């Protein structure tokens, strides 16, 4: 690593260090920013996934709740999230295994077809992030995209839940805005996967989800991702000259058109 690269990385770490504020005070740093829109990585949104490892969780009720969260029925999933909220709320801290399991299931739970499930998922996300303190930092790149996309959910109750959980964790406007800057790479990666990689068949199981519900879910996920990208572009263009802003916007539009054309050709 060159001296310049080392200085840039150190600067990013220092910028992230003051973001999180939990019951036990400010904690740590983590950055995975600097990624490019459209880069390829696995998507955490597909209904086909590896279940979380629950073997290290000591609480039997918590294990049952996580297992129920993986069921198809939305009422069962909502009840599981309510049980997890009660469980996490009753402790000042909790096992790393619980945190690891939650990180595994949160993104796809946050885009569930059922409004109540999405709403509870964001509430639990905020509680876990707030309570886990320093331990949450390393997981931010894995969940920040789904978290911030939730701010643009088409349902007002869901978007409000995402906003409240986000504010509960970061507390000040300055820190909340810093998240968009520091975790720009993971945010755009998530949005890129949602728009270009996922489709109706990857987000929903046609054996258990009606075509209309599957289509509505896909449309909602794509709309939220595009809104998040639009927000990022708006923030960046606000600091640019008119010419530079127009150039960047044209570049992003070309990228989207090229990728859409590529996807259509491959199908």
C-alpha positions as CSV (number, residue, x, y, z in Angstrom):
1,X,0.0,0.0,0.0
2,X,1.4,3.4,-1.0
3,X,1.8,6.2,1.5
4,X,-1.0,8.1,-0.2
5,X,-3.4,5.1,0.0
6,X,-2.6,4.6,3.6
7,X,-3.4,8.2,4.4
8,X,-6.7,8.0,2.5
9,X,-7.7,4.9,4.4
10,X,-6.7,6.4,7.7
11,X,-8.7,9.5,6.9
12,X,-11.8,7.4,6.1
13,X,-11.5,5.4,9.4
14,X,-11.3,8.6,11.4
15,X,-14.4,10.0,9.6
16,X,-16.3,6.8,10.5
17,X,-15.2,6.7,14.1
18,X,-17.7,9.2,15.4
19,X,-20.8,8.0,13.6
20,X,-22.2,5.4,15.9
21,X,-23.6,6.4,19.3
22,X,-25.0,3.7,21.5
23,X,-25.9,3.3,25.1
24,X,-22.3,2.6,25.9
25,X,-21.0,5.7,24.0
26,X,-19.4,6.4,20.7
27,X,-17.8,3.4,19.0
28,X,-15.3,2.4,16.3
29,X,-14.9,2.8,12.6
30,X,-15.4,0.9,9.5
31,X,-15.5,2.0,5.9
32,X,-16.0,0.2,2.7
33,X,-16.7,3.3,0.6
34,X,-15.2,4.2,-2.7
35,X,-16.9,1.4,-4.6
36,X,-18.3,2.0,-8.1
37,X,-21.9,1.9,-9.1
38,X,-22.5,-1.3,-10.9
39,X,-19.7,-3.4,-9.4
40,X,-20.6,-7.1,-9.1
41,X,-21.1,-8.8,-5.7
42,X,-23.6,-11.2,-4.2
43,X,-27.0,-9.9,-3.4
44,X,-28.6,-10.5,0.0
45,X,-32.1,-10.0,-1.3
46,X,-32.8,-13.3,-3.1
47,X,-35.3,-15.6,-1.5
48,X,-32.8,-18.4,-2.0
49,X,-30.2,-18.1,0.7
50,X,-28.1,-19.9,3.2
51,X,-29.9,-19.9,6.6
52,X,-28.1,-18.2,9.5
53,X,-26.1,-20.3,11.9
54,X,-28.1,-20.5,15.1
55,X,-26.1,-23.2,16.9
56,X,-24.2,-20.7,19.1
57,X,-27.3,-18.9,20.3
58,X,-28.0,-20.0,23.9
59,X,-31.6,-18.7,24.2
60,X,-34.1,-21.3,23.0
61,X,-36.8,-18.7,22.4
62,X,-34.5,-16.6,20.3
63,X,-33.6,-19.7,18.2
64,X,-37.3,-20.4,17.7
65,X,-37.9,-16.8,16.7
66,X,-35.2,-16.8,14.1
67,X,-36.5,-20.1,12.7
68,X,-40.0,-18.7,12.5
69,X,-38.6,-15.6,10.7
70,X,-37.5,-17.9,7.9
71,X,-41.1,-19.3,7.4
72,X,-43.2,-18.2,4.4
73,X,-46.2,-16.9,6.3
74,X,-46.1,-13.2,6.9
75,X,-48.0,-13.4,10.2
76,X,-45.5,-15.9,11.5
77,X,-42.6,-13.7,10.5
78,X,-44.2,-10.6,12.1
79,X,-44.7,-12.5,15.3
80,X,-41.1,-13.7,15.2
81,X,-39.9,-10.1,14.8
82,X,-42.0,-9.0,17.7
83,X,-40.5,-11.8,19.9
84,X,-37.0,-10.7,18.9
85,X,-37.8,-7.1,19.7
86,X,-38.9,-8.1,23.2
87,X,-35.8,-10.3,23.6
88,X,-33.3,-7.7,22.5
89,X,-35.1,-4.9,24.5
90,X,-34.7,-6.9,27.7
91,X,-30.9,-7.0,27.5
92,X,-28.2,-4.3,27.7
93,X,-26.2,-6.5,25.4
94,X,-26.6,-9.8,23.6
95,X,-24.6,-12.6,22.1
96,X,-22.5,-12.1,18.9
97,X,-24.3,-15.1,17.4
98,X,-27.6,-13.2,17.6
99,X,-26.1,-10.2,15.9
100,X,-24.5,-12.4,13.2
101,X,-27.9,-14.1,12.6
102,X,-29.7,-10.8,12.3
103,X,-27.2,-9.4,9.8
104,X,-27.8,-12.5,7.7
105,X,-31.6,-12.1,7.5
106,X,-32.2,-8.3,7.8
107,X,-31.8,-7.3,4.1
108,X,-34.3,-9.7,2.6
109,X,-36.6,-9.3,5.6
110,X,-36.6,-5.5,5.0
111,X,-38.1,-6.0,1.6
112,X,-40.7,-8.5,2.5
113,X,-44.1,-8.3,0.8
114,X,-45.9,-7.7,4.1
115,X,-45.8,-4.1,5.3
116,X,-45.8,-5.1,8.9
117,X,-42.8,-7.4,8.5
118,X,-40.8,-4.6,6.8
119,X,-41.8,-2.1,9.5
120,X,-40.8,-4.5,12.3
121,X,-37.5,-5.4,10.6
122,X,-36.4,-1.7,10.5
123,X,-37.4,-1.3,14.1
124,X,-35.4,-4.3,15.2
125,X,-32.5,-3.1,13.0
126,X,-32.3,0.2,14.8
127,X,-32.6,-1.5,18.3
128,X,-29.8,-4.0,17.5
129,X,-27.5,-1.3,16.0
130,X,-28.1,1.0,18.9
131,X,-27.6,-1.8,21.5
132,X,-24.7,-3.7,20.0
133,X,-22.3,-0.8,20.1
134,X,-18.8,-1.4,18.7
135,X,-19.7,-4.8,17.5
136,X,-22.0,-3.4,14.9
137,X,-19.4,-1.5,13.0
138,X,-17.9,-4.4,11.0
139,X,-21.4,-5.3,9.8
140,X,-22.4,-1.9,8.5
141,X,-21.3,-2.5,4.9
142,X,-23.6,-5.6,4.8
143,X,-26.8,-3.8,5.9
144,X,-26.4,-0.1,5.2
145,X,-27.9,-0.4,1.7
146,X,-31.0,-2.2,2.8
147,X,-31.3,0.2,5.7
148,X,-31.1,3.4,3.7
149,X,-33.2,2.0,0.9
150,X,-35.9,1.5,3.5
151,X,-36.0,5.3,3.9
152,X,-37.6,5.4,0.5
153,X,-40.1,2.5,0.9
154,X,-43.3,3.4,-0.8
155,X,-45.3,2.7,2.4
156,X,-45.1,5.7,4.8
157,X,-45.2,3.6,7.9
158,X,-42.3,1.5,6.8
159,X,-40.2,4.4,5.7
160,X,-40.9,6.1,9.0
161,X,-39.8,3.0,10.8
162,X,-36.5,3.1,8.8
163,X,-36.0,6.8,9.5
164,X,-36.6,6.4,13.2
165,X,-34.3,3.4,13.5
166,X,-31.6,5.3,11.5
167,X,-31.9,8.4,13.7
168,X,-32.0,6.3,16.9
169,X,-28.5,5.0,16.0
170,X,-26.8,8.1,14.6
171,X,-28.9,10.7,16.4
172,X,-27.6,13.9,14.7
173,X,-28.1,15.2,11.1
174,X,-24.3,15.5,10.7
175,X,-23.7,11.8,11.6
176,X,-26.6,10.6,9.4
177,X,-25.3,12.5,6.4
178,X,-21.8,11.2,7.1
179,X,-23.2,7.6,6.7
180,X,-24.1,8.4,3.1
181,X,-20.6,9.6,2.4
182,X,-18.5,7.0,4.3
183,X,-20.5,4.0,3.1
184,X,-21.1,5.2,-0.4
185,X,-19.6,2.1,-2.0
186,X,-21.8,-0.5,-0.2
187,X,-24.9,1.7,-0.7
188,X,-24.4,2.0,-4.4
189,X,-23.5,-1.7,-4.6
190,X,-26.8,-2.6,-3.0
191,X,-28.8,-0.4,-5.3
192,X,-27.0,-1.7,-8.3
193,X,-27.8,-5.3,-7.4
194,X,-31.4,-4.4,-6.7
195,X,-31.9,-2.7,-10.0
196,X,-29.7,-4.8,-12.4
197,X,-29.2,-8.1,-10.8
198,X,-32.5,-9.0,-9.1
199,X,-35.8,-9.7,-10.9
200,X,-39.2,-10.9,-10.0
201,X,-38.1,-14.6,-9.9
202,X,-35.1,-14.0,-7.7
203,X,-36.9,-11.9,-5.1
204,X,-40.0,-14.1,-4.8
205,X,-40.7,-17.9,-4.9
206,X,-43.4,-18.3,-7.6
207,X,-44.6,-21.5,-5.8
208,X,-45.8,-19.5,-2.8
209,X,-46.2,-15.9,-4.1
210,X,-48.8,-14.7,-6.6
211,X,-47.5,-13.0,-9.8
212,X,-49.1,-9.7,-8.8
213,X,-47.4,-9.7,-5.3
214,X,-44.1,-10.7,-6.8
215,X,-44.3,-7.9,-9.4
216,X,-45.3,-5.4,-6.8
217,X,-42.4,-6.5,-4.5
218,X,-39.9,-6.2,-7.4
219,X,-41.2,-2.7,-8.4
220,X,-41.0,-1.5,-4.8
221,X,-37.4,-2.7,-4.3
222,X,-36.3,-1.1,-7.6
223,X,-38.1,2.2,-6.9
224,X,-36.5,2.4,-3.4
225,X,-33.0,1.7,-4.8
226,X,-33.4,4.2,-7.6
227,X,-34.6,6.8,-5.1
228,X,-31.5,6.2,-2.9
229,X,-29.3,6.7,-5.9
230,X,-31.1,9.8,-6.8
231,X,-30.6,11.1,-3.3
232,X,-26.9,10.4,-3.5
233,X,-26.6,12.2,-6.8
234,X,-28.6,15.1,-5.5
235,X,-26.2,15.5,-2.5
236,X,-23.2,15.3,-4.8
237,X,-24.5,17.7,-7.4
238,X,-25.4,20.2,-4.7
239,X,-21.7,20.8,-4.2
240,X,-20.8,21.0,-7.9
241,X,-20.9,23.6,-10.6
242,X,-23.8,23.4,-13.0
243,X,-21.6,22.0,-15.8
244,X,-20.0,19.4,-13.5
245,X,-23.3,18.3,-12.2
246,X,-24.8,17.9,-15.7
247,X,-21.7,15.9,-16.8
248,X,-22.0,13.5,-13.8
249,X,-25.8,13.1,-14.3
250,X,-25.3,12.3,-18.0
251,X,-22.6,9.7,-17.1
252,X,-24.9,8.0,-14.6
253,X,-27.8,8.0,-17.1
254,X,-25.5,6.3,-19.7
255,X,-24.4,3.7,-17.2
256,X,-28.0,2.8,-16.4
257,X,-29.0,2.6,-20.1
258,X,-26.0,0.5,-20.9
259,X,-26.7,-1.9,-18.1
260,X,-30.4,-2.2,-18.9
261,X,-29.5,-2.9,-22.5
262,X,-27.0,-5.5,-21.5
263,X,-29.5,-7.2,-19.2
264,X,-32.2,-7.3,-22.0
265,X,-29.7,-8.8,-24.4
266,X,-28.6,-11.5,-22.0
267,X,-32.2,-12.6,-21.2
